[in-house]
Amino acid sequence: MKKIQLIAVICSLCLFTDLANAKMKISSPDFKEGEVIKEVNVFNGFGCSGQNISPEINIADIPKDTKSLAITIYDPNAPTGSGWWHWIVYNIPAATKNIAAGKGDNKKTAPWVSFGKEGMFGRNDFGTQNYGGPCPP
């Protein structure tokens, strides 16, 4: 399986002055730079047979004036000419320190159940509002 580079970005939506000084730490036990994506996080479809489970994400040192958090997982190397958006979640409560694996499933529960009553999913490039894992060539 070809290595695929995923960029996971967690943005804090707070005052610009705090953003400049922010030292948030974002990590995931499910992704390591330069490694092949685990089958548990790979899409199930388009010729791939992964489990399509969203990764666990840990967040530390969130700036004190943060109003909410957002997560995007984007693959700039997807063979589309413009990359591929796999997961978009926004309005996550600022007190969130851990997002458990599997919270990207919007098929069984409304998004506000997974991410607090304000949290919302954006539409990914699969045309859905949930996590859609990569399907490496």
C-alpha positions in Angstrom: 0.0 0.0 0.0 1.4 3.4 -1.0 2.1 5.8 1.8 -0.4 8.6 1.9 0.2 11.9 3.6 -2.8 13.2 5.6 -2.7 16.6 7.1 -4.8 16.9 10.2 -5.3 20.4 11.3 -7.0 21.5 14.5 -7.8 25.2 14.5 -8.8 27.2 17.6 -11.3 29.9 16.8 -10.1 32.6 19.2 -8.7 36.1 19.1 -5.9 36.6 16.6 -3.5 37.8 19.4 -4.0 34.6 21.3 -3.5 32.5 18.1 -0.1 34.1 17.6 1.0 32.9 21.0 -0.9 29.6 21.0 1.2 26.5 21.7 -1.5 23.9 21.4 -0.4 20.3 21.1 -2.3 18.0 18.8 -1.5 14.3 18.6 -3.1 11.0 17.6 -2.0 7.5 18.5 -3.5 6.5 15.1 -1.2 8.5 12.8 2.5 8.8 12.7 4.2 11.0 10.1 5.6 8.9 7.2 3.7 5.7 8.1 1.1 3.9 6.0 -2.4 4.6 7.2 -3.8 1.8 9.3 -6.6 -0.3 7.8 -8.9 0.7 10.7 -8.8 4.3 9.4 -9.0 3.4 5.6 -12.2 4.0 3.7 -14.5 1.0 2.9 -15.4 1.5 -0.7 -13.8 2.6 -4.0 -11.8 -0.7 -4.0 -10.6 -0.3 -0.4 -11.7 -2.5 2.4 -10.8 -0.6 5.5 -13.0 -0.1 8.6 -13.5 3.7 8.0 -13.2 4.6 11.7 -12.1 8.2 12.5 -8.9 8.5 14.4 -8.5 9.4 18.1 -7.3 13.0 18.5 -5.7 14.5 21.7 -5.5 18.2 22.3 -3.5 19.9 25.0 -2.6 23.5 26.0 -5.7 25.0 24.4 -5.4 28.8 24.7 -7.7 30.2 27.5 -9.7 32.5 25.2 -10.5 29.8 22.7 -14.2 29.9 21.8 -14.4 26.6 19.9 -12.3 24.1 17.9 -12.4 22.7 14.4 -10.9 19.6 12.8 -10.1 19.0 9.2 -8.4 16.1 7.6 -7.2 16.8 4.1 -5.1 14.7 1.7 -3.2 17.0 -0.7 -1.9 13.9 -2.6 -5.2 12.5 -3.6 -5.3 11.9 -7.4 -8.0 14.5 -8.0 -5.9 17.5 -8.9 -7.1 19.4 -5.9 -6.7 17.0 -3.0 -9.4 15.4 -0.9 -11.3 16.6 2.3 -11.9 13.5 4.5 -13.3 15.1 7.6 -14.6 18.5 8.7 -15.9 19.2 12.1 -16.4 22.7 13.6 -17.9 24.4 16.7 -16.4 21.7 19.0 -16.5 22.9 22.6 -13.2 24.6 23.6 -12.9 22.4 26.7 -12.5 19.3 24.5 -9.2 17.5 25.2 -9.9 14.1 23.6 -11.9 13.0 20.6 -12.2 9.3 20.8 -11.7 7.1 17.7 -15.0 6.5 15.9 -16.6 9.9 16.7 -16.6 10.7 13.0 -19.7 8.5 12.4 -22.6 10.8 11.6 -24.7 7.9 10.2 -26.0 6.7 13.5 -26.1 9.8 15.7 -26.6 13.5 15.0 -23.3 15.4 15.1 -24.2 17.4 18.2 -24.3 14.1 20.1 -20.7 13.3 19.3 -19.2 16.8 19.8 -21.4 18.6 22.3 -24.7 20.2 21.4 -23.0 22.9 19.2 -20.5 20.7 17.3 -21.3 20.3 13.6 -20.0 18.2 10.7 -19.1 19.9 7.4 -19.5 18.2 4.0 -16.4 16.2 2.9 -15.4 15.3 -0.6 -17.4 12.1 -0.4 -20.5 14.3 -0.2 -21.3 13.2 3.3 -21.1 14.8 6.8 -18.9 12.2 8.5 -15.4 10.9 8.5 -14.4 9.3 5.2 -11.0 7.6 5.4 -8.4 7.6 2.7 -8.4 5.0 -0.1 -4.7 4.8 -1.1 -4.0 3.7 -4.6 
